[in-house]
Amino acid sequence: MLNLLSLGIGVVAIVPVLFALLPLLGWANWFILPLPVVGLAIGTLSRYNSGRNLNLVVLIVAVLRLMLGHGIF
């Protein structure tokens, strides 16, 4: 059950992260970052790894985008 919840949070978080990949919208990742962190925490409590892995990928993409835009762009 926790894995499904984690997968749901990851799917919900990936849509705005992909939107924030557009130029000048990198600041939106600051508002999106708590979602995959919560999903990652829930995914670590699960027996299965798929929810955790999805949230980890979403989190890495968001953080890399923030690093490329210096946290603003």
PEQUIPE-V491595 format. One record per residue. N is the residue number from 0. RES is the residue in one small letter. SS is DSSP state (H for helix, E for strand, - for the rest). NEAR is the number of other ideal C-beta (glycine too) atoms within 8 Angstrom. D_FIRST is the distance of its C-alpha to the first C-alpha in whole Angstrom. Layout:
N/RES/SS/NEAR/D_FIRST + N/RES/SS/NEAR/D_FIRST
//
This chain:
0/m/-/4/0 + 1/l/H/10/4 + 2/n/H/12/5 + 3/l/H/8/5 + 4/l/H/10/6 + 5/s/H/17/9 + 6/l/H/11/10 + 7/g/H/8/11 + 8/i/H/15/13 + 9/g/H/15/14 + 10/v/H/9/16 + 11/v/H/8/17 + 12/a/H/14/19 + 13/i/H/10/20 + 14/v/H/8/22 + 15/p/H/10/24 + 16/v/H/15/25 + 17/l/H/7/26 + 18/f/H/9/28 + 19/a/-/14/29 + 20/l/-/8/31 + 21/l/-/6/34 + 22/p/-/4/37 + 23/l/-/5/37 + 24/l/-/9/34 + 25/g/H/13/33 + 26/w/H/10/33 + 27/a/H/10/30 + 28/n/H/13/27 + 29/w/H/8/28 + 30/f/H/7/26 + 31/i/H/13/23 + 32/l/H/11/23 + 33/p/H/7/21 + 34/l/H/11/18 + 35/p/H/17/17 + 36/v/H/10/18 + 37/v/H/9/15 + 38/g/H/16/13 + 39/l/H/13/14 + 40/a/H/8/14 + 41/i/H/13/10 + 42/g/H/18/10 + 43/t/H/7/12 + 44/l/H/6/10 + 45/s/-/12/8 + 46/r/-/3/9 + 47/y/-/6/10 + 48/n/-/7/12 + 49/s/H/8/12 + 50/g/H/19/11 + 51/r/H/12/13 + 52/n/H/9/16 + 53/l/H/15/16 + 54/n/H/17/16 + 55/l/H/11/18 + 56/v/H/8/21 + 57/v/H/15/20 + 58/l/H/12/21 + 59/i/H/8/24 + 60/v/H/10/26 + 61/a/H/14/26 + 62/v/H/10/28 + 63/l/H/8/30 + 64/r/H/13/31 + 65/l/H/11/32 + 66/m/H/8/34 + 67/l/H/7/36 + 68/g/-/10/36 + 69/h/-/6/37 + 70/g/-/8/35 + 71/i/-/6/36 + 72/f/-/7/37
//
